[in-house]
Amino acid sequence: MTTVKLMAVTRSSQRGSSLRITLPKEVAEYLNIDEGDHVGFYMKNNEIVVRKIE
């Protein structure tokens, strides 16, 4: 069985009709995500995976 580590928690906020989340600094650093980078959200086994799109 794979161990899953909780890195951080953030809260969603609403902007117009959309929901927005902010990546915590430690998550952005771990994924090497900087301002202006594209980020993909993938579904895998009923979970969401976040990855930087290179």
N, C-alpha and C positions, 0 to 999 in steps of 0.2 A: 504494500500500500504506500502511495506517495504522501509525504508529509507536506502540508500546506502552511506557509508562514504568513500571518497578517502583518503587512508592512506599515500600513497607515489607514486612517479613517478620514473621510471628508464628507461634507454635507452638500446636497444639491441646492440650487437656487433657481428661481424662475426669471427669465428675461423674455418678455413678450409671451408668446405661446410655447416657447422652448424651455426645457430644463437644462441647466448647466452645472458641470462639476469642475473643480479645479484640482489638478494633479498636485498632491503634496510634493514638496521639494525633494524628499528622499526617493520618491517613486520616479520623478522626472530625471533625477541624476542616475538612478539605477538603469533606466531605459535609455539614457543619453538623449533625452528630448530637450530641445531648446525652442525658444519662441519662433514661431513660423513653421516648425516641422509638422509634417502630416502624421496623424496617429490613426491606426486602424483598430476597429473593434470586431472581434471574431467570436462566433459561437462554437463551442467545443464541449460535447457531453453536457449540455444544459448549463454551461458556465460561459461567462464572457472573458475573453483573453484580450489584453491591450498590448499593442505592439507599435513601435515606431516604423513608419513606412520609409524604406530607404530608396 
